[in-house]
Amino acid sequence: MRLDNSKKSLWALMGICFLMCIALMIIGLFSYLVKGWLIWDFDKPFPFGKEEIITILKISVLGLPAGIVFWIFGIR
């Protein structure tokens, strides 16, 4: 860990947080689609609605603190 490096870019912070949010959103979307596919009865509509989308968006917000931790401690 290099905590003494004071020349860290804020662009890097925003990029890391954005990419972490996107990655968590993709993982959440994939997991809900697989879950919906496994429990889907073909006579009914696909079980994926607003509640699942809101949950995925809530989970993707966790990319912000994760990105900040990666940025502060220089995790690669």
N, C-alpha and C positions, 0 to 999 in steps of 0.2 A: 504494500500500500504506500502510495506517495501522497501524504497529506500536506506536504510542504509546497506542492506545485500550485502557485497562485494564478497561473495563466491558463485557466480553463475557459473555454469558449461557451457562451450561453447558447450559441447555435448548436453546439454539440449536445447540450442539455435538452434543448427542444427536440432535436432529432432523435435522441435516445428515448425520450418519453413518448414521442409520436410513434416510433417503431415498436415500442413495447405495447402501446395501446392497440395498434393494428394487429400485432401477433396474438395478443390475448383475445381480440375480437374474432380472428380467424379460428383459433382453437375452440372458443366457445361456440361459434356457429357450426363448426364441424361436429362437435360433440352432440349438440342438440339435433342436428340433422340425422346423425347415426342413431340417436335414441328414438327419434320420431320414426325413422325407417324400421327399426326393430319392433316397435309396438303398433305399427300402422295396420289397421284393418282395411282392406282394399275397398270395402263397400262404403267407407266413410271418408270425409276429406282429410288431407294430411294434417297431423296434430302439431302444428307450429303456428303460434299466434303472437299477439302483441306482448303477452306476458314474457314469452321466451326472448323476444327482441329486447325488451327492457332489461331483463336479467343479463343478457350478453353485454349490453352497454354499461351496466353497473360493474360487471366484472372487468371490462376493458379499461375503466377508470383506474384500476389498480396498477396500470402501467405507469402512471405518473409518479407515485412514490418509489416504484421499482427502478424507474429511470433515474430518479434523483439519487438513490443509493448507488447505482452503478456509476453515476457521474462523479459523486463525491469521493468514493473509494477507488476509483480508477479500475474497476473490474473489467477484464477483457475476456 
